[in-house]
Structure formats: C-alpha cells, structure tokens
Amino acid sequence: MKMKDNLDLHTHTIASGHAYNTINEMIEAASRRGLSVYGITEHAPAMAGSCTLMYFMNLKALPRERSGMTVLYGAELNILDFDGHVDMPDRTLAEMDITVASMHTPCFKGGTAAENTRAYLNVMKHPYINVIGHPDDGRYPVDYKALVEGAREYNVLLEVNNSSLSPNSFRDHARENYLKMLEYCKEFETPVVMDSDAHVDLDVGNHTLVLEVLKEADFPEDLVANAHPEILKKYANYYKR
C-alpha cells in the first residue's frame, strides 16, 4: 500500500525510562524520514521509571518548529480504571500539544469486554484526549463497534500501532483485532492514525507493518491522518487552542 506518510505522533525518548535516544536524536530521525509533523509522547507518571509531572509542565520551553517539521510534545497517558481516569491533572493535560491514552499492564488490570470498552469511552469524553493508543491487545478485549462509534462521536483518533504488529510484541492478537476495528472504521467513516510507538530512533516513522494491515483491510487512504495531515487539525490540542 503506497501513500504519503507525513506523521508519527506516538514516540518515546530516554525520558520515558525504557527508551534509548534523546529528543534531538529522535527529531533528527523524524527529519530523515521526511515527516511534516512529529510527536514525542513520553509515558505519563504512573508508568514506572518515567518522568515526573514537572517534566510535562515544562514542555512549553521547547520550540515547536525544528528541522522543517512541527514537533508536538505531549504524553502517553495511562488509563487507570473503568471510569476513564488518567494519570495527569486537567491543568497539565490542557497544555499538552498531543495526548495518547493507552492501557498498560503495570497501570491497568483490565476486565471484561464491556468494562474495557467503558473505560475507553469514558476516556474519550475527556476534552484533552486526542488519540487512543494501541487498542489492539487481546488481554484487554473490547467491543470494536462501540469503540469506533465512540471515537467518531467524541472526536478522538484511533491508532494503528506498528510496534503491536511486530513479531516481538507482547500484545496478543493485534493484527486480528485491527482488522476488526478497521472494518468498523470503514463503515462509520472514522479516521485512524498510523504510529510507530518508537522507543529507538531507528523506528521513528516506521509504519511498514501497519501499511500491510491497511492493505489487507482495503482501508481508504482518505481516512488515514498520515496521508492527510489536515485531519489531525480536527483532533490535536495544538491546533485547537
């Protein structure tokens, strides 16, 4: 599947505690990929080893234009419970350029498909949540029709995560689950974003495995934010201020 790939919104630097490159190294990698918008979303404070709240509060010190790109700074938030609470206060969330909300085993136990779906839908209602990260893990079953309908209703992007599709991934049944999700996205005309979830500079902008799944799903390019960056302006906090 060939399409212009302008974005990578979900990546991590050494500040996240278990990634391996600096901000400058990751930005250089994004520039080499030819991206127009690049997002750095460190793990929020509930993730062991990640940065403190003060780190996120001081992101305003960083320039948003680098190497011919718009660089967005934000957080990958941890969904904490079925009521949709996340590990960052609203006053700080409001300052993030881009936010991804995800389920991670160190921070969220998970439950039935109905409970997990309720957690996602409650998170989506938050005005500063922009992207649902890797909603693909079989350990967290979900009602994909309800998820896609919710994303459309609450104006949240659904991510297709390249890292989840890697043979080394610990997330269960990601390919199968993405094919289900993408069918509903086509039906309800709900956009998605391809993200690398890079923890090392070599993976920045790498969406090879996502593109294979989009091709298998015969997914329309018009619903992929990477191919049409104007879609992102309807979702990211940075463009809505």
Backbone hydrogen bonds in HBPLUS format (Angstrom, degrees):
<---DONOR---> <-ACCEPTOR-->    atom                        ^
c    i                          cat <-CA-CA->   ^        H-A-AA   ^      H-
h    n   atom  resd res      DA  || num        DHA   H-A  angle D-A-AA Bond
n    s   type  num  typ     dist DA aas  dist angle  dist       angle   num
A0006-ASN N   A0226-ASN O   2.96 MM 220  5.06 168.4  1.97 127.4 131.3     1
A0036-SER N   A0006-ASN O   2.87 MM  30  5.28 154.9  1.94 134.9 142.0     2
A0037-VAL N   A0006-ASN O   3.28 MM  31  6.49 167.8  2.30 159.2 158.5     3
A0039-GLY N   A0008-ASP O   2.73 MM  31  6.02 165.8  1.75 153.7 151.2     4
A0197-ASP N   A0010-HIS O   2.87 MM 187  5.03 128.3  2.14 160.1 166.4     5
A0041-THR N   A0011-THR O   2.87 MM  30  5.59 154.8  1.93 147.3 154.5     6
A0012-HIS N   A0198-ALA O   2.85 MM 186  6.10 150.4  1.94 167.1 176.3     7
A0016-SER N   A0013-THR O   2.98 MM   3  5.89 164.6  2.00 127.3 130.8     8
A0014-ILE N   A0021-ASN O   2.82 MM   7  5.41 140.2  1.98 146.2 150.1     9
A0017-GLY N   A0014-ILE O   3.06 MM   3  5.52 160.5  2.10 112.5 118.7    10
A0020-TYR N   A0199-HIS O   2.97 MM 179  6.26 156.8  2.02 155.8 161.5    11
A0026-MET N   A0022-THR O   3.01 MM   4  6.25 157.3  2.07 149.9 156.0    12
A0027-ILE N   A0023-ILE O   2.90 MM   4  6.15 158.8  1.95 156.4 162.7    13
A0028-GLU N   A0024-ASN O   2.97 MM   4  6.12 158.3  2.01 145.9 151.7    14
A0029-ALA N   A0025-GLU O   3.08 MM   4  6.30 151.3  2.16 140.1 147.7    15
A0030-ALA N   A0026-MET O   2.96 MM   4  6.26 153.3  2.04 146.4 153.6    16
A0031-SER N   A0027-ILE O   2.91 MM   4  6.17 154.1  1.98 150.1 157.3    17
A0032-ARG N   A0028-GLU O   3.00 MM   4  6.28 155.1  2.07 145.9 152.2    18
A0033-ARG N   A0029-ALA O   3.12 MM   4  6.39 140.0  2.29 139.4 149.9    19
A0033-ARG N   A0030-ALA O   3.17 MM   3  5.07 124.9  2.49  91.3 105.5    20
A0035-LEU N   A0030-ALA O   3.33 MM   5  5.87 170.7  2.34 159.0 156.3    21
A0034-GLY N   A0031-SER O   2.94 MM   3  5.10 150.0  2.03 103.4 113.1    22
A0070-THR N   A0036-SER O   2.97 MM  34  6.27 167.6  1.98 149.9 151.4    23
A0038-TYR N   A0070-THR O   2.89 MM  32  6.31 161.8  1.92 161.6 166.9    24
A0072-LEU N   A0038-TYR O   2.77 MM  34  6.08 159.5  1.81 151.4 158.6    25
A0040-ILE N   A0072-LEU O   2.87 MM  32  6.27 161.1  1.91 165.2 169.2    26
A0074-GLY N   A0040-ILE O   2.93 MM  34  6.22 155.5  1.99 165.7 162.7    27
A0076-GLU N   A0042-GLU O   2.80 MM  34  5.71 164.0  1.82 136.6 138.6    28
A0044-ALA N   A0076-GLU O   3.03 MM  32  5.81 153.1  2.11 149.3 141.8    29
A0047-MET N   A0044-ALA O   3.11 MM   3  6.16 168.4  2.13 138.1 140.7    30
A0050-SER N   A0047-MET O   3.15 MM   3  5.78 164.5  2.18 141.1 141.2    31
A0055-TYR N   A0052-THR O   3.10 MM   3  5.52 133.9  2.32 106.9 117.6    32
A0056-PHE N   A0053-LEU O   3.05 MM   3  5.41 117.4  2.46 105.3 118.9    33
A0057-MET N   A0053-LEU O   3.03 MM   4  6.34 154.2  2.10 151.5 159.8    34
A0058-ASN N   A0054-MET O   3.12 MM   4  6.27 131.0  2.37 143.6 154.0    35
A0058-ASN N   A0055-TYR O   3.28 MM   3  5.44 142.0  2.43  97.7 107.9    36
A0059-LEU N   A0056-PHE O   3.27 MM   3  5.35 171.0  2.28 108.2 110.3    37
A0061-ALA N   A0058-ASN O   3.05 MM   3  5.90 171.9  2.05 125.2 127.8    38
A0062-LEU N   A0059-LEU O   3.04 MM   3  5.72 171.5  2.05 124.0 126.7    39
A0071-VAL N   A0064-ARG O   2.73 MM   7  4.87 163.4  1.76 136.9 142.7    40
A0066-ARG N   A0069-MET O   3.00 MM   3  5.34 153.1  2.07 144.8 152.6    41
A0069-MET N   A0066-ARG O   2.77 MM   3  5.34 159.6  1.81 123.9 131.1    42
A0097-ASP N   A0073-TYR O   2.96 MM  24  5.47 150.9  2.05 170.3 161.0    43
A0075-ALA N   A0098-ILE O   3.31 MM  23  6.93 141.7  2.47 149.2 159.0    44
A0100-VAL N   A0075-ALA O   2.96 MM  25  6.31 164.0  1.99 158.6 162.0    45
A0077-LEU N   A0100-VAL O   2.60 MM  23  5.95 144.5  1.72 167.7 172.2    46
A0102-SER N   A0077-LEU O   2.99 MM  25  6.17 167.2  2.01 155.2 156.6    47
A0079-ILE N   A0102-SER O   2.89 MM  23  5.76 166.4  1.91 160.6 158.5    48
A0080-LEU N   A0085-HIS O   2.85 MM   5  5.51 170.5  1.86 164.0 161.9    49
A0084-GLY N   A0081-ASP O   3.14 MM   3  5.62 162.7  2.17 112.4 116.7    50
A0092-THR N   A0089-PRO O   3.06 MM   3  5.59 134.5  2.28 112.2 123.2    51
A0093-LEU N   A0089-PRO O   2.98 MM   4  6.25 165.1  2.01 156.1 161.0    52
A0094-ALA N   A0090-ASP O   2.92 MM   4  6.00 156.6  1.98 154.4 158.4    53
A0095-GLU N   A0092-THR O   2.97 MM   3  5.33 148.1  2.07 109.1 118.6    54
A0096-MET N   A0093-LEU O   3.05 MM   3  5.32 158.4  2.09 110.4 117.1    55
A0238-TYR N   A0097-ASP O   2.97 MM 141  4.32 151.0  2.06 137.7 129.5    56
A0131-VAL N   A0099-THR O   3.01 MM  32  6.24 138.6  2.19 148.9 160.0    57
A0101-ALA N   A0131-VAL O   2.86 MM  30  6.30 158.4  1.90 157.5 162.0    58
A0133-GLY N   A0101-ALA O   2.85 MM  32  5.54 157.6  1.90 128.8 136.0    59
A0107-CYS N   A0104-HIS O   2.95 MM   3  5.56 150.1  2.04 119.9 128.9    60
A0108-PHE N   A0104-HIS O   2.89 MM   4  5.76 136.4  2.08 158.4 169.7    61
A0116-ASN N   A0112-THR O   2.86 MM   4  6.09 169.6  1.87 160.2 162.7    62
A0117-THR N   A0113-ALA O   2.92 MM   4  5.94 157.9  1.97 144.6 151.3    63
A0118-ARG N   A0114-ALA O   2.99 MM   4  6.12 152.0  2.07 139.0 146.8    64
A0119-ALA N   A0115-GLU O   3.00 MM   4  6.32 150.9  2.08 145.6 153.3    65
A0120-TYR N   A0116-ASN O   3.07 MM   4  6.43 161.5  2.10 151.2 154.6    66
A0121-LEU N   A0117-THR O   2.93 MM   4  6.17 168.7  1.94 156.7 159.7    67
A0122-ASN N   A0118-ARG O   2.91 MM   4  6.03 157.1  1.97 148.7 154.9    68
A0123-VAL N   A0119-ALA O   3.00 MM   4  6.23 153.7  2.07 147.8 155.1    69
A0124-MET N   A0120-TYR O   2.92 MM   4  6.20 156.8  1.98 152.2 158.7    70
A0126-HIS N   A0123-VAL O   3.00 MM   3  5.63 161.1  2.04 118.4 124.4    71
A0129-ILE N   A0126-HIS O   3.32 MM   3  5.71 173.4  2.33 118.9 119.5    72
A0157-LEU N   A0130-ASN O   2.89 MM  27  6.20 164.0  1.92 159.0 153.7    73
A0132-ILE N   A0157-LEU O   2.88 MM  25  6.34 155.5  1.94 164.3 171.8    74
A0159-GLU N   A0132-ILE O   3.14 MM  27  5.95 153.1  2.22 162.3 160.9    75
A0140-TYR N   A0137-ASP O   2.81 MM   3  5.57 164.0  1.83 124.9 130.5    76
A0138-GLY N   A0172-ASP O   2.71 MM  34  4.66 152.4  1.79 129.1 135.8    77
A0147-LEU N   A0143-ASP O   2.95 MM   4  6.21 154.7  2.02 149.9 158.2    78
A0148-VAL N   A0144-TYR O   2.97 MM   4  6.03 167.6  1.99 147.7 149.8    79
A0149-GLU N   A0145-LYS O   2.98 MM   4  6.15 164.7  2.00 150.9 155.7    80
A0150-GLY N   A0146-ALA O   2.86 MM   4  5.92 152.8  1.93 143.5 151.4    81
A0151-ALA N   A0147-LEU O   2.92 MM   4  6.19 156.0  1.98 148.6 154.9    82
A0152-ARG N   A0148-VAL O   3.08 MM   4  6.33 157.3  2.14 148.3 153.7    83
A0153-GLU N   A0149-GLU O   2.97 MM   4  6.19 158.7  2.01 145.7 152.0    84
A0154-TYR N   A0150-GLY O   2.83 MM   4  5.93 165.0  1.85 159.4 162.5    85
A0156-VAL N   A0151-ALA O   3.04 MM   5  4.81 165.1  2.07 136.7 141.2    86
A0193-VAL N   A0158-LEU O   2.97 MM  35  6.30 146.0  2.09 147.5 152.6    87
A0160-VAL N   A0193-VAL O   2.92 MM  33  6.16 156.4  1.97 155.2 156.5    88
A0195-ASP N   A0160-VAL O   3.15 MM  35  6.30 162.9  2.18 148.0 149.3    89
A0162-ASN N   A0195-ASP O   2.87 MM  33  6.17 174.7  1.88 170.0 171.2    90
A0165-LEU N   A0162-ASN O   3.07 MM   3  5.32 135.1  2.28 102.6 114.6    91
A0166-SER N   A0163-SER O   3.17 MM   3  5.28 159.6  2.21 105.0 111.3    92
A0169-SER N   A0166-SER O   2.96 MM   3  5.22 166.5  1.98 115.0 118.7    93
A0177-ASN N   A0173-HIS O   2.98 MM   4  6.12 159.7  2.02 152.2 158.5    94
A0178-TYR N   A0174-ALA O   2.81 MM   4  6.00 154.3  1.87 154.1 161.1    95
A0179-LEU N   A0175-ARG O   3.03 MM   4  6.28 156.1  2.09 152.2 158.1    96
A0180-LYS N   A0176-GLU O   3.27 MM   4  6.60 150.1  2.36 141.7 149.0    97
A0181-MET N   A0177-ASN O   2.98 MM   4  6.26 166.3  2.00 149.9 153.4    98
A0182-LEU N   A0178-TYR O   2.78 MM   4  5.91 165.0  1.80 156.7 160.3    99
A0183-GLU N   A0179-LEU O   3.24 MM   4  6.31 148.1  2.35 137.1 143.9   100
A0184-TYR N   A0180-LYS O   3.40 MM   4  6.79 157.0  2.45 149.5 154.4   101
A0185-CYS N   A0181-MET O   2.91 MM   4  6.23 149.9  2.00 146.6 156.5   102
A0186-LYS N   A0182-LEU O   2.92 MM   4  6.14 151.9  2.00 146.7 152.6   103
A0187-GLU N   A0183-GLU O   3.08 MM   4  6.32 160.2  2.12 142.9 148.4   104
A0188-PHE N   A0184-TYR O   2.88 MM   4  6.05 161.1  1.92 154.7 158.4   105
A0189-GLU N   A0185-CYS O   2.78 MM   4  5.40 105.3  2.34 132.9 147.5   106
A0190-THR N   A0185-CYS O   2.90 MM   5  4.67 154.8  1.96 130.9 138.9   107
A0189-GLU N   A0186-LYS O   3.36 MM   3  4.98 156.3  2.42  94.2 101.0   108
A0192-VAL N   A0223-LEU O   2.89 MM  31  6.30 155.8  1.95 168.3 173.3   109
A0225-ALA N   A0192-VAL O   2.94 MM  33  6.20 173.4  1.94 171.2 170.9   110
A0203-ASP N   A0200-VAL O   3.04 MM   3  5.83 160.4  2.08 124.8 130.3   111
A0204-VAL N   A0201-ASP O   3.23 MM   3  5.46 160.1  2.27 108.9 114.7   112
A0206-ASN N   A0203-ASP O   3.01 MM   3  5.24 159.8  2.05 135.6 132.7   113
A0211-LEU N   A0207-HIS O   2.94 MM   4  6.19 162.3  1.97 160.5 165.0   114
A0212-GLU N   A0208-THR O   3.26 MM   4  6.59 146.2  2.38 140.1 148.4   115
A0213-VAL N   A0209-LEU O   3.26 MM   4  6.58 153.7  2.34 141.9 147.8   116
A0213-VAL N   A0210-VAL O   3.00 MM   3  5.16 115.1  2.44  99.4 115.0   117
A0214-LEU N   A0210-VAL O   2.86 MM   4  6.19 161.8  1.89 159.7 165.4   118
A0215-LYS N   A0211-LEU O   2.94 MM   4  6.09 152.1  2.02 142.9 150.2   119
A0216-GLU N   A0212-GLU O   2.97 MM   4  6.23 158.8  2.02 144.7 150.6   120
A0217-ALA N   A0213-VAL O   2.90 MM   4  6.12 149.1  2.00 148.0 156.4   121
A0219-PHE N   A0214-LEU O   2.96 MM   5  5.19 173.7  1.96 155.0 156.9   122
A0218-ASP N   A0215-LYS O   2.99 MM   3  4.91 153.3  2.06 101.3 109.8   123
A0223-LEU N   A0220-PRO O   3.08 MM   3  5.80 166.0  2.10 120.2 124.6   124
A0224-VAL N   A0221-GLU O   2.99 MM   3  5.27 161.8  2.03 121.4 120.8   125
A0227-ALA N   A0224-VAL O   3.10 MM   3  5.68 138.0  2.28 113.8 123.4   126
A0228-HIS N   A0225-ALA O   3.09 MM   3  4.92 130.6  2.35  93.2 107.0   127
A0231-ILE N   A0228-HIS O   2.87 MM   3  5.90 166.3  1.89 135.7 138.7   128
A0232-LEU N   A0229-PRO O   2.95 MM   3  5.35 128.0  2.23 106.6 118.9   129
A0233-LYS N   A0230-GLU O   3.25 MM   3  5.41 134.0  2.47  98.5 109.6   130
A0234-LYS N   A0231-ILE O   3.02 MM   3  5.71 161.7  2.05 119.5 125.3   131
A0235-TYR N   A0232-LEU O   2.86 MM   3  5.28 161.2  1.90 117.0 123.5   132
A0236-ALA N   A0232-LEU O   2.99 MM   4  5.99 167.6  2.01 171.7 175.2   133
A0239-TYR N   A0236-ALA O   3.13 MM   3  5.75 137.5  2.31 114.8 123.4   134
A0240-LYS N   A0237-ASN O   2.95 MM   3  5.10 146.1  2.07 105.5 116.3   135
